[in-house]
Amino acid sequence: MKNYYIFIFTFLFLSIEMNSQALFEKEDYAFSRQDSLRGSNTKERAWWDVKNYNLNVKINPLDSSITGFNSITYKVLKEYNIMQIDLQNPLTIDKIIQGKQVLEYKRDGNVYYVYLRSSQKLGTTKEICVYYSGKPKTAINPPWDGGITWKQDNNGKAFAATASQGIGASVWWPNKDQLFDEVESMQINLDVPDHLVGVSNGRLLKIKNKNNGNKTFRWAVKNPINNYDVCFNIGDYVSFTEKFNGENGSLNCSYYVLKDNLIQAKEQFKEVSKMLKAFEHWFGPYPFYEDSYKLVETPFLGMEHQSAIAYGNKFQNGYLGSDLSGTGWGLQFDFIIVHESGHEWFGNSISCKDSADMWIHESFTTYSESLFLEYYYGKDAGDVYNRGIRKNILNDKPIIGTYGVNKEGSSDMYYKGANMLHTLRQIVNNDVKWRTILRGLNTNFYHQTVTTEQIEDYLNLQVGLDLTSFFNQYLRDSRIPTLEYCFKENQFGYRWVNCVPNFNMPVRVTLNGTTKFINPDTNWSYEAMQSQKNIFKIDDNFYVLELESTE
């Protein structure tokens, strides 16, 4: 979600006279050692597989500080004795223990190298406990500029929450801070002032009263979870619940909101069951029945925190009351409920291994908005909405980012990515098959971390076409493919220009009143015409341009 909203009011005036660009464009950016340490599978990370985190955090809203420890259970994949643990300034590690041994460590920026003393035998399971403290980075503009948001509600009570996509979960807790090794299960214990409620991922197991004026809220996550989804939320919350009768049975749905907003929330959150019904239709069962579904009111707009969706859309439809598509359809649903919950399927269950492939999270989830509309208002509504969000596309750089350095690609992964998928749907030209493909993604890659190549291979197989140039065009190049056409005597000619080498994509067109598919490539093709009307149009649901040749 992080970059999604930066350009929501940007209007792009598209031109077909673009500079020639090479396939697999790369931006000019100087990456640092810290970028590589954060984004790559370093030697100090590769030898161990994280199995469980038991995170214990005491949250002190009066001075914006936290203290705690994280017990990390891991499996030894290769015998080695130096472990990389990530924790960002200004937080510091106070002590690291394995067994009864206090371990030595060395800091390198946001990385701690831990020197293990006991034998790390191949195949064994070990545990290390990391104690830490300090005042974590305060988010300046959450969720885009991540960190902790420390606020007060209208009654002067503490209201705080985390948002760490992009910046990394190590902004507030020590962990193996990357995407390719998701923890398999997790416990989160939040120690908060006893007049507040602490909410995290998964299910609430127990509330323990303490003698020091605090309470501990114990949460458990049974499913794999990526680090940036792990969250804490504290506030003067009240809660209410409901059951959703879904494809996998009864799903517990819980809602945590500030006391003053309870009445509004009970009305607005009726949309959750609508969202779940639509998305289970398109994508298959909600992926985290064991961990429940939650919406949690936060002091920022929203984030896809797994089983604890952050909600700050002020209990209204649209995006803070506005329509991102400019079509009117964006006001027919609560943007945060629909978009952020769509990430439960794409982003949380199916997760990318490297942030360069973040389009897997964002393109499918942005497209889910139009699918929600289609489910309730018909196909035309979804089509119109999807075409409407094109006005926010920048075409500034490729959607895929740079690998190994924690670098996402263009924010076009949202709007352009959704239109890429909508274009692919037109190529499939079979709505039943398209739905089967979407549900198949969530079956084949359920609770997995994946690469772009895996998704491409799956779609190639299921669509039944070689889509190599299609994905090269839309993911690795910033140009909009343009269909150049001409009328010569009794012939109609066409070819793709402004595109990657060997680009070939079927496209639905209307020629002199007849709608059909043609199969252009980068060479001129001609077909005979009986009519001389010379009327030509590409189906609007394809994200392409057209140009009548002057040659």
Disulfide bonds with the S-S distance in Angstrom:
none
